[in-house]
Amino acid sequence: MPKASLVQKKDYDSCPEGFSEVPLTTKKWKTEYAGYGKVVYRQNMIFMEPKKARTPQSTHASLVLSKFDINSENFDIVVDYKNETALRKQNPNPWEVFWLFFNYVPGVNNVKTTNYVVAKPNGIEVGRAAGLTDQAFIKTTESPQAKFDEWHRLRVHKTDGALKIYFNEEFVFDIPANQIFTVKGKLGLYSEDASVVVKRICLNSDIQLRH
């Protein structure tokens, strides 16, 4: 889809043309864990606020998974969200923001495989994660940067053997699709040590909405 078709108001009031909005309700989403804090479904939005980190060594996160799968080949996902507040008040880490997981395959005791993209205050990162702690960085860039208390639009588009990342309607970079997990799996909305609001998920017609 041409990038021009994604032009919207900066507060992102609707899905891009050709996309369908997925209800942000418990009919389509499930809270896996709230990080000793809370996950609230209200007014067709999802609010995530894990417990505040009281020490430099502590960390808390929330995870919401879709009850449907996306396919392993071509898909196009748009997420409108806001990082409201850093919950670590002293020296928050740049990765303590909203993350989007895709092609997420759950396992026993949170031993999962997933791809991820995270827009941080110091740039964009795409990678893979497996098990409890294994993580592989695939590509990073220092800009654009995600600011707190602003609405952002993140787009992940997989097609023709490439994964393309857009942020706030601007193309960021692409990577060969063979560098990510290419399996059918779920979407994951993840917040690490930050209060986050997700107000819209938009999927194109190739997405499989299957329980």
Salt bridges, closest charged atoms under 4 A:
GLU21 OE1 - ARG200 NE 3.65
GLU32 OE2 - LYS30 NZ 3.86
ASP69 OD1 - LYS186 NZ 3.34
ASP76 OD2 - ARG155 NH2 2.78
ASP76 OD2 - HIS157 NE2 3.57
ASP80 OD1 - ARG153 NE 2.68
ASP80 OD2 - ARG200 NH1 2.94
GLU96 OE2 - ARG88 NH2 2.85
GLU125 OE1 - LYS120 NZ 2.74
ASP149 OD1 - LYS82 NZ 3.91
GLU169 OE1 - LYS10 NZ 3.89
GLU170 OE1 - LYS3 NZ 3.83
ASP193 OD2 - ARG88 NH2 3.30
